[in-house]
Amino acid sequence: MPGARPRWFTRAVAPRRKASGSSRSASPRRWLPPPPRRPEDRRPPPPEWLLERGMGAGSPPALVHQGGCTMAKGVRIQPISEGQARRALYEHVEACPFCNPDTALHVIPE
């Protein structure tokens, strides 16, 4: 509907008078405040580095990813620190071929 306003938005209008001559009038409508805002998103920032585990319970690490890698999805992903990511790459855990965390961390494989 064009020109539709949210429910909380009302105009101030002059009170209406009844035609019967009654001195009783309705109180004017007032501006209603906007609804309270939700607090800002309180989620923690996304991790900078991710470790992907292999299939099965207790399996060794399979890949190291950067935090924004689109290939890092699923339940086998866990956040790790930068030091842990470096250590995993030095311990011959493969780097993701899409996000190249070894290049970002300046790790040269042996």
C-alpha positions in Angstrom: 0.0 0.0 0.0 1.7 3.3 -1.1 2.3 5.7 1.7 1.7 3.1 4.4 3.4 4.0 7.6 4.6 1.6 10.3 2.2 0.9 13.1 4.2 3.0 15.6 4.2 6.1 13.4 1.2 8.3 14.0 0.5 12.0 13.3 -0.4 14.5 15.9 -4.0 15.6 15.1 -6.4 18.1 16.5 -9.1 16.6 18.7 -12.4 16.0 17.0 -15.5 17.6 18.3 -18.7 15.9 18.4 -21.5 17.4 16.4 -23.9 17.1 19.3 -22.3 20.1 21.0 -20.8 18.1 23.8 -17.9 19.9 25.4 -16.1 16.6 26.0 -13.3 16.1 23.4 -10.9 13.3 22.7 -7.3 13.7 23.7 -5.0 14.5 20.8 -2.9 11.6 19.6 0.8 12.0 20.3 3.9 10.9 18.5 4.9 7.4 19.6 8.6 6.7 19.9 10.1 4.2 17.6 10.4 0.6 18.9 13.5 0.0 21.0 16.5 -1.1 19.0 18.0 -4.4 19.6 21.5 -4.4 21.0 24.3 -4.6 18.5 25.3 -8.1 17.3 27.2 -9.6 20.2 28.7 -12.5 18.3 32.4 -12.8 18.7 34.5 -12.0 15.7 35.1 -14.9 13.3 38.4 -16.8 13.9 41.4 -15.9 11.7 42.5 -19.5 11.3 40.7 -22.9 11.1 41.7 -26.5 11.4 39.8 -29.2 9.5 39.9 -32.7 10.9 39.7 -35.8 8.9 36.7 -38.2 8.8 36.1 -40.3 11.9 36.5 -39.8 15.6 39.9 -38.9 16.8 41.3 -38.5 13.3 44.4 -36.3 12.6 44.2 -32.8 11.2 43.7 -32.7 7.4 43.8 -29.0 6.4 44.6 -25.5 7.7 42.3 -22.7 6.4 42.1 -18.9 6.7 39.1 -17.7 8.7 37.1 -16.5 5.6 37.7 -19.6 3.5 34.5 -20.7 1.8 35.7 -24.3 1.6 35.9 -24.5 5.5 32.4 -25.7 6.3 31.0 -28.5 8.5 31.4 -30.0 11.9 35.0 -31.0 11.4 36.2 -27.4 11.6 37.6 -25.8 14.8 39.1 -22.4 15.3 42.8 -22.2 16.2 45.3 -19.4 16.9 47.9 -18.1 14.6 50.6 -20.0 16.5 48.7 -23.2 16.3 48.2 -22.7 12.5 51.9 -22.2 12.0 52.8 -25.2 14.1 50.3 -27.4 12.2 51.8 -26.3 8.8 55.3 -27.0 10.1 54.1 -30.4 11.2 53.2 -31.2 7.6 49.4 -30.6 7.9 48.3 -29.6 4.4 47.4 -26.0 3.6 44.0 -25.3 1.9 44.7 -24.9 -1.9 41.9 -22.3 -2.1 42.8 -19.8 0.7 46.6 -20.5 0.9 47.2 -20.0 4.7 50.8 -21.0 4.3 51.4 -17.9 2.0 49.5 -15.7 4.5 51.6 -16.9 7.4 54.8 -16.9 5.4 55.4 -20.6 6.1 57.7 -22.3 3.6 57.1 -26.1 3.6 60.2 -28.2 3.9 
